[in-house]
Amino acid sequence: MGLGGLGYFLQLGQGARDYPMMAGGSVLVACLALVVDLVLAGVQKLVVSPGLSPESDSSDR
């Protein structure tokens, strides 16, 4: 059954037919994915040069 993690709640809930546990595990996984996506988007905004970002105005050339 692996090392656990957040998927553990999904598997355990499915095996026991405990749908609230599965829903809780699903919400946790979705929230974690959104937080990681937002953090990585912030890191990307900090790391990418302003000249390479799509928001830069190319009419200055």
C-alpha positions in Angstrom: 0.0 0.0 0.0 3.0 2.3 -0.4 4.2 4.9 2.1 0.9 6.6 2.8 0.5 10.3 2.0 -2.7 12.0 1.1 -3.7 9.3 -1.3 -3.9 7.0 1.7 -7.2 8.6 2.7 -8.6 8.0 -0.7 -7.7 4.3 -0.8 -8.7 3.7 2.8 -12.1 5.5 2.3 -12.7 3.5 -0.9 -11.9 0.2 0.8 -14.2 1.0 3.7 -16.8 2.8 1.6 -16.4 5.8 3.7 -17.3 8.5 1.3 -16.7 11.5 3.6 -13.1 10.3 4.1 -12.7 10.1 0.4 -14.2 13.5 -0.1 -11.9 14.9 2.6 -8.8 13.3 1.0 -9.9 14.7 -2.4 -10.2 18.2 -1.0 -6.8 18.0 0.7 -5.1 16.8 -2.6 -6.8 19.5 -4.6 -5.9 22.3 -2.1 -2.3 21.1 -2.0 -2.1 21.1 -5.8 -3.5 24.7 -5.9 -1.0 25.9 -3.3 1.9 24.3 -5.0 0.8 25.8 -8.4 0.5 29.3 -6.9 3.9 29.0 -5.2 5.6 27.8 -8.4 3.9 30.6 -10.4 5.3 33.1 -7.9 8.7 31.6 -8.2 8.5 31.7 -12.0 7.5 35.4 -11.9 10.6 36.2 -9.7 13.0 34.1 -11.8 12.1 35.0 -15.4 13.6 38.1 -16.8 11.2 40.9 -17.4 12.1 41.0 -21.1 11.1 37.4 -21.6 7.7 37.6 -19.8 4.6 37.7 -22.0 3.3 40.8 -20.2 6.3 42.9 -21.4 5.4 45.6 -24.0 7.1 45.0 -27.3 6.2 48.4 -28.7 9.3 50.0 -27.1 11.6 48.5 -29.8 
